[in-house]
Amino acid sequence: MEEHARSVKALIELHLGLERKGPGDPEVSAYIIKQLPQLPPNPHIADMGCGAGAATLLLAEQFHSKVRAVDFSKEFLDELMYRARQKGLEACVEAIECDMARLDWESGTIDLLWSEGAAYNITFEGALKAWRPLMAVHGIGVLSEMNYFAEDPPERVTQYMRNAYPGIKTEAQNVDLINSSGFEVLGVHRLPSTAWWENYYGPLRENIRALKNSNDHVMQAVIAETEEEMKFFEQHDEDYGYTFYIMRAI
Ligand SMILES: C[S@@+](CC[C@H](N)C(=O)[O-])C[C@H]1O[C@@H](n2cnc3c(N)ncnc32)[C@H](O)[C@@H]1O
């Protein structure tokens, strides 16, 4: 197996069992859902890069409608379906193992497209481009994206991002991007840094502890990089973080 595939495999293993595979917060998501414009009855909903379905299950519970949950990790989708069964929600979840950048779905059909902490994998711009044709008339998108909070972030942070996330933008740039991608921005909502620690990094630290003595050098490299990421965020959570963009297809 080539090095990149081994890193992805180790990253997936490091995240197994975690409810969230990235920063997020059920209260923030619930708050955003409450602000959304009225959706049609039995809306068509998709959760792109759903992981173990933190948002999928919330959406299924909230709308009592089927959620298409897309991820390319079978392990994460298995976790999602296990959790869906535990909550009696399996009939509301369709787990789809595929690349979210290459969906052959009928165009103009999605009433609510949700994606937390995943769009960056295909670039935020690429995600908007790939998903816009799927949107129903006036369909709503809710995407979270890691971006700079400051218009002019410190040199140390831009330097770090050159490697960590070269495509990172400011919120203003992302708003412009959305507005020029066939959507209009309805709202912008920052995820508080406490959500990173309480819901993501905290549980992830437990997994790191359990795998710390693994003699797999790829896993060791993934752990070292993850710890570095946490340390950096601790020092710079005012300079960057996740922002939810609520948008409507126009
Ligand atoms: C940071 S995790 C977030 C997962 C979930 N939304 C959450 O908040 O817990 C990003 C997810 O995107 C998935 N992913 C990355 N690239 C993908 C692609 N091209 N197609 C489908 N899923 C992808 C990963 O497997 C992972 O589950």
The ligand as an SDF file (V2000), in Angstrom:
LIG
                    3D

 27 29  0  0  0  0  0  0  0  0999 V2000
  -13.3700   15.8760    9.3990 C   0  0  0  0  0  0  0  0  0  0  0  0
  -14.4010   14.5230    8.9790 S   0  0  0  0  0  0  0  0  0  0  0  0
  -16.0160   15.1620    9.4010 C   0  0  0  0  0  0  0  0  0  0  0  0
  -17.0490   14.0620    9.5020 C   0  0  0  0  0  0  0  0  0  0  0  0
  -18.4360   14.4830    9.9850 C   0  0  0  0  0  0  0  0  0  0  0  0
  -19.0400   15.4600    9.1180 N   0  0  0  0  0  0  0  0  0  0  0  0
  -18.3470   15.0010   11.3960 C   0  0  0  0  0  0  0  0  0  0  0  0
  -18.5020   16.2210   11.5620 O   0  0  0  0  0  0  0  0  0  0  0  0
  -18.1630   14.1900   12.2920 O   0  0  0  0  0  0  0  0  0  0  0  0
  -14.4020   14.5560    7.2040 C   0  0  0  0  0  0  0  0  0  0  0  0
  -15.1090   13.3490    6.5780 C   0  0  0  0  0  0  0  0  0  0  0  0
  -15.1090   13.4880    5.1650 O   0  0  0  0  0  0  0  0  0  0  0  0
  -14.8850   12.1960    4.6020 C   0  0  0  0  0  0  0  0  0  0  0  0
  -14.3430   12.4360    3.2550 N   0  0  0  0  0  0  0  0  0  0  0  0
  -13.1810   13.0570    2.9210 C   0  0  0  0  0  0  0  0  0  0  0  0
  -13.0690   13.1710    1.6030 N   0  0  0  0  0  0  0  0  0  0  0  0
  -14.1830   12.5840    1.0630 C   0  0  0  0  0  0  0  0  0  0  0  0
  -14.6450   12.3970   -0.2660 C   0  0  0  0  0  0  0  0  0  0  0  0
  -13.9640   12.8280   -1.3170 N   0  0  0  0  0  0  0  0  0  0  0  0
  -15.8390   11.7900   -0.4240 N   0  0  0  0  0  0  0  0  0  0  0  0
  -16.5540   11.3360    0.6200 C   0  0  0  0  0  0  0  0  0  0  0  0
  -16.1630   11.5160    1.9210 N   0  0  0  0  0  0  0  0  0  0  0  0
  -14.9930   12.1270    2.1210 C   0  0  0  0  0  0  0  0  0  0  0  0
  -13.9430   11.5120    5.5640 C   0  0  0  0  0  0  0  0  0  0  0  0
  -13.9840   10.1090    5.4320 O   0  0  0  0  0  0  0  0  0  0  0  0
  -14.4890   12.0070    6.8930 C   0  0  0  0  0  0  0  0  0  0  0  0
  -15.4730   11.1620    7.3950 O   0  0  0  0  0  0  0  0  0  0  0  0
  1  2  1  0
  2  3  1  0
  2 10  1  0
  3  4  1  0
  4  5  1  0
  5  6  1  0
  5  7  1  0
  7  8  2  0
  7  9  1  0
 10 11  1  0
 11 12  1  0
 11 26  1  0
 12 13  1  0
 13 14  1  0
 13 24  1  0
 14 15  1  0
 14 23  1  0
 15 16  2  0
 16 17  1  0
 17 18  1  0
 17 23  2  0
 18 19  1  0
 18 20  2  0
 20 21  1  0
 21 22  2  0
 22 23  1  0
 24 25  1  0
 24 26  1  0
 26 27  1  0
M  CHG  2   2   1   9  -1
M  END
$$$$
